[in-house]
């Protein structure tokens, strides 16, 4: 098959995914959607200490790679509230327990990392202070990224490639109550990862099947505003960040928007970012976004369709188009069994075509 034929075929497949996403979005019913409340875990010390976590098993059969099964890892979560105004949160991640492919079993890559650690002080009902290592507040996916809480196995490129998933520093955050039961969340932060967490190596590239440099901040600052409307059936948020990635040599200015809307059980969501990287001699822009629908089929089974575009500064991420079709079954709120097929164009090095499946559990 000629190169032009391959490109035409890829475009047809991506277009088919986008068309099916629109068809699926017209369905009705109650989608089986997980919520963070499912990770209540175990309460100890009279409720002052909460223990929980999540774990994921995954199967991948991607173009150009051997089929592989891996115990993706587990995250152990602990929340300690020693006093009404004080709270400590810790997430310890155990990665790559074991992987199996045609070459055999590999259990030599297990890695234990302190993923998050922060102290919060609630100064008032609407103002809290945070110090430590926390998720970067850009978009919605990065803030609710635990595998069992999401509807797909794969993560959209725009939710990880343009920025680092974690920041280390200080933040102020809170929620303002608006008229009619609506609410506005806000957060502003300063990051000093180079000083506070110099040894950290972000696993973003591993999660997206990318071979490349590590992905963490040198320093950063930003803010996010998120509105909750219609009894929390709708969200709309804007984000801004300015940062320098470690070893990149450019200052980045990033703006983003994301939204979520639930109508008759159908969940529609999306995110988009636009960033300008200022190098010494020139500037370059990158942008991307996705739209996704989750629609109930029967029982606790839902169909998922997503279309995404990404045009990044790295050559491996330029002109990427992706379509993802799949399903998720939640026999219980804390369990998620997912299967999806992904096809695209110019995506070979960042998110190859292929089949992905996972089983996730909250505990």
C-alpha positions in Angstrom: 0.0 0.0 0.0 1.4 3.4 -1.0 2.1 6.1 1.5 -0.8 8.2 0.2 -3.2 5.3 0.4 -2.2 4.7 4.0 -2.8 8.3 4.9 -6.2 8.2 3.2 -7.1 5.0 5.0 -6.0 6.5 8.3 -8.1 9.7 7.7 -11.1 7.5 6.9 -10.8 5.5 10.1 -10.4 8.7 12.2 -13.4 10.3 10.5 -15.4 7.1 11.2 -14.5 7.4 14.9 -15.5 11.1 14.9 -18.8 10.3 13.2 -19.6 7.5 15.6 -18.9 9.9 18.5 -21.6 12.2 17.2 -24.1 9.3 16.7 -23.4 7.9 20.2 -23.9 11.3 21.7 -27.6 11.2 20.7 -28.4 8.2 22.9 -30.3 8.3 26.2 -30.2 6.6 29.6 -28.1 6.7 32.7 -24.4 6.1 32.2 -22.5 4.1 34.8 -20.0 6.8 35.8 -17.6 6.4 38.8 -17.1 9.2 41.2 -14.3 10.1 43.7 -16.6 9.2 46.5 -16.0 5.5 45.6 -12.5 5.8 47.1 -13.5 6.3 50.7 -11.3 3.5 51.8 -10.8 2.5 55.4 -11.4 5.0 58.3 -9.2 4.7 61.4 -8.5 6.7 64.5 -12.1 7.8 64.9 -12.3 8.9 61.2 -9.1 11.1 61.4 -7.2 8.7 59.2 -8.5 7.4 55.8 -6.6 4.8 53.9 -7.4 3.7 50.3 -6.0 3.6 46.8 -6.4 2.0 43.4 -4.7 -0.5 41.2 -4.7 -1.3 37.5 -4.0 -4.3 35.2 -3.5 -3.5 31.5 -3.2 -5.3 28.2 -1.9 -3.6 25.0 -1.6 -4.8 21.5 -0.2 -1.9 19.5 1.2 -1.5 16.0 4.9 -2.0 15.9 5.1 -3.5 19.5 4.7 -7.0 20.9 1.4 -7.6 22.7 2.0 -7.0 26.4 0.3 -7.5 29.7 1.4 -5.5 32.7 0.4 -4.9 36.3 0.5 -1.2 35.8 0.9 -0.5 39.4 -1.0 0.6 42.5 -1.4 3.9 44.4 -1.8 3.9 48.1 -3.6 7.0 49.5 -3.7 8.3 53.0 -5.5 11.3 54.4 -4.9 12.4 58.0 -6.9 15.2 59.6 -5.3 15.8 63.0 -7.4 19.0 63.6 -10.5 20.4 61.8 -8.4 23.0 59.9 -5.4 20.8 59.1 -5.1 17.9 56.7 -2.1 15.8 55.4 -2.4 13.9 52.1 0.1 11.2 50.9 0.0 9.1 47.7 2.7 6.4 47.3 2.8 4.9 43.9 4.2 1.4 43.2 4.8 1.0 39.4 5.5 -1.8 37.0 5.0 -4.9 39.3 5.3 -7.3 36.4 5.0 -7.3 32.6 4.5 -10.3 30.3 5.2 -10.3 26.5 6.7 -12.7 23.9 10.1 -12.3 25.5 8.8 -13.7 28.8 8.1 -12.3 32.3 9.8 -9.2 33.6 9.6 -8.3 37.2 12.8 -6.3 37.5 11.4 -2.8 36.9 9.3 -2.3 40.0 9.6 1.2 41.3 8.2 2.9 44.5 7.8 6.7 44.4 6.2 9.3 46.6 3.8 10.6 44.0 2.1 13.3 46.2 2.6 14.8 49.6 0.9 18.0 50.8 -0.3 19.8 53.9 -3.5 21.8 53.7 -4.7 24.5 56.2 -8.2 25.8 55.9 -7.9 29.4 57.0 -11.6 30.2 56.3 -14.5 28.2 54.7 -13.5 29.6 51.3 -9.7 29.9 51.6 -7.2 27.1 52.1 -3.4 27.1 51.9 -1.4 24.1 50.5 2.3 23.3 50.7 4.0 20.3 49.1 3.7 18.2 46.0 0.3 18.2 44.2 -1.3 17.7 40.8 -0.9 20.5 38.3 -4.4 22.2 38.0 -4.6 22.3 34.2 -7.7 20.8 32.7 -9.9 18.3 34.5 -8.4 15.0 33.5 -5.1 15.6 35.3 -7.0 16.3 38.6 -9.2 13.1 38.3 -6.7 10.8 36.5 -7.0 7.6 38.5 -7.6 4.8 36.0 -10.9 3.4 37.6 -12.4 6.9 37.6 -11.9 7.5 33.8 -13.8 5.9 31.0 -10.9 5.0 28.8 -7.6 3.1 29.1 -5.6 5.7 27.2 -5.1 9.3 28.3 -5.6 12.1 25.8 -2.4 13.7 24.6 -3.4 17.2 25.5 -3.8 16.2 29.2 -0.2 15.3 29.6 2.2 16.3 26.8 2.0 20.2 27.1 2.7 20.3 30.9 4.0 18.3 33.8 1.5 16.3 35.8 2.9 17.3 39.2 4.1 20.5 40.8 6.0 21.1 44.1 5.5 24.4 45.9 2.7 26.5 47.4 -1.0 27.0 46.4 -4.1 28.8 47.6 -7.4 27.3 46.8 -11.0 27.3 47.8 -14.7 27.3 46.7 -17.0 30.3 46.4 -20.7 29.7 46.6 -22.7 31.4 43.9 -26.4 32.2 43.5 -28.8 29.3 42.7 -26.6 26.6 44.2 -23.7 27.1 41.7 -20.1 27.2 42.8 -16.7 28.5 41.7 -13.5 26.7 42.5 -10.2 28.6 42.3 -6.6 27.7 42.7 -3.3 29.7 42.2 0.1 28.1 42.7 3.8 28.6 42.5 6.2 25.7 41.7 9.8 25.3 42.6 10.4 21.7 41.5 14.0 22.2 40.7 14.7 23.1 44.3 12.1 21.1 46.2 12.0 17.9 44.1 15.2 17.8 42.0 15.2 13.9 41.7 11.7 13.5 40.5 11.1 11.9 37.1 7.6 12.3 35.7 6.1 9.0 34.3 4.1 10.9 31.6 6.2 9.6 28.8 5.7 6.0 30.0 2.0 6.4 30.3 1.7 7.7 26.7 4.1 5.1 25.2 6.7 7.8 24.4 10.4 7.4 24.5 11.9 10.7 25.3 13.2 13.1 28.0 11.8 13.3 31.4 8.8 15.6 31.9 9.0 17.9 34.9 9.0 21.5 35.8 12.1 23.6 36.5 9.7 26.2 38.0 6.2 27.3 37.2 3.2 29.4 38.3 -0.4 29.4 37.3 -4.1 29.5 38.2 -7.4 27.8 37.4 -11.1 28.9 37.8 -13.8 26.2 37.6 -17.5 26.8 37.7 -20.1 24.2 38.7 -23.6 24.7 37.3 -27.0 23.0 37.0 -26.7 21.0 40.2 -23.1 20.0 39.2 -24.3 18.5 35.9 -22.1 21.1 34.1 -18.6 22.3 34.5 -16.6 25.0 32.7 -13.0 25.9 33.6 -10.2 28.1 32.3 -6.5 27.6 33.2 -3.3 29.6 32.7 0.3 28.6 33.4 3.8 30.0 32.8 6.6 27.6 33.3 10.0 26.3 32.2 10.5 22.5 31.7 13.6 21.0 33.1 16.3 20.8 30.4 14.1 22.3 27.6 15.5 25.8 27.4 12.2 27.6 26.7 9.7 29.5 28.7 6.1 28.4 28.0 2.9 30.4 28.3 -0.1 28.1 28.3 -3.9 28.8 28.3 -6.5 26.1 28.5 -10.2 25.5 28.7 -12.2 22.4 29.6 -15.8 21.5 30.1 -18.2 18.7 31.1 -22.0 18.4 30.6 -24.3 15.6 31.6 -27.7 15.4 29.8 -30.1 12.5 30.2 -27.3 10.3 31.4 -25.0 11.1 28.5 -21.7 12.7 29.5 -19.9 15.0 27.1 -16.5 16.4 27.9 -13.5 18.1 26.3 -10.3 20.0 26.9 -8.2 22.3 24.8 -4.9 24.1 25.3 -2.8 26.6 23.4 0.8 27.2 24.3 3.7 29.4 23.1 7.3 28.3 23.8 9.8 31.1 23.8 13.3 29.8 22.9 16.3 32.1 22.8 16.1 32.7 19.0 12.5 32.0 18.2 9.0 31.1 19.5 6.9 28.1 18.6 3.3 27.3 19.4 1.6 24.0 20.2 -2.1 23.3 20.6 -4.4 20.4 21.0 -7.8 19.2 22.3 -10.3 16.4 22.5 -14.0 15.8 22.7 -15.4 12.7 24.4 -18.8 11.1 24.9 -19.8 8.4 27.4 -23.2 6.9 26.6 -25.1 4.1 28.5 -25.9 0.9 26.5 -27.4 -1.5 29.0 -27.0 -2.3 32.7 -23.7 -0.9 33.9 -22.1 -0.9 30.4 -21.4 2.3 28.5 -19.9 3.1 25.1 -17.1 5.6 24.8 -16.0 7.6 21.8 -13.3 10.2 21.6 -11.7 12.3 18.9 -8.5 14.3 19.5 -6.0 16.6 17.7 -2.5 17.5 18.8 0.2 19.6 17.2 3.2 19.8 19.5 6.7 21.2 19.4 8.4 17.7 19.5 8.5 16.3 16.0 6.9 13.0 17.2 3.7 14.9 18.2 3.1 17.1 15.2 -0.2 16.8 13.3 -1.6 14.0 15.4 -5.2 12.9 14.9 -6.7 10.2 17.0 -10.0 8.4 17.2 -10.8 6.1 20.1 -13.8 3.8 20.4 -14.5 1.5 23.3 -16.6 0.6 26.2 -16.5 0.5 30.0 -18.3 -2.0 32.4 -18.7 -1.0 36.0 -20.2 -4.0 37.8 -19.6 -2.1 41.0 -18.8 1.6 41.6 -15.3 0.8 42.5 -14.5 -1.6 39.6 -13.9 -0.7 36.0 -13.3 -3.1 33.1 -12.4 -1.2 29.8 -11.7 -2.1 26.2 -10.9 0.2 23.4 -9.5 0.5 19.9 -7.4 3.5 18.8 -6.6 4.6 15.3 -4.9 7.7 14.0 -2.7 9.7 11.7 0.9 10.8 12.5 0.5 9.1 15.8 3.1 6.3 15.5 5.5 7.6 18.1 3.1 9.0 20.7 0.0 6.8 20.6 0.2 3.9 18.1 -2.9 2.3 16.6 -4.1 -0.8 18.5 -6.2 -2.4 21.1 -6.0 -1.6 24.8 -7.8 -3.1 27.8 -7.6 -2.6 31.5 -9.1 -3.7 34.8 -9.1 -1.1 37.6 -10.2 -1.2 41.2 -10.6 1.4 43.9 -10.0 0.2 47.5 
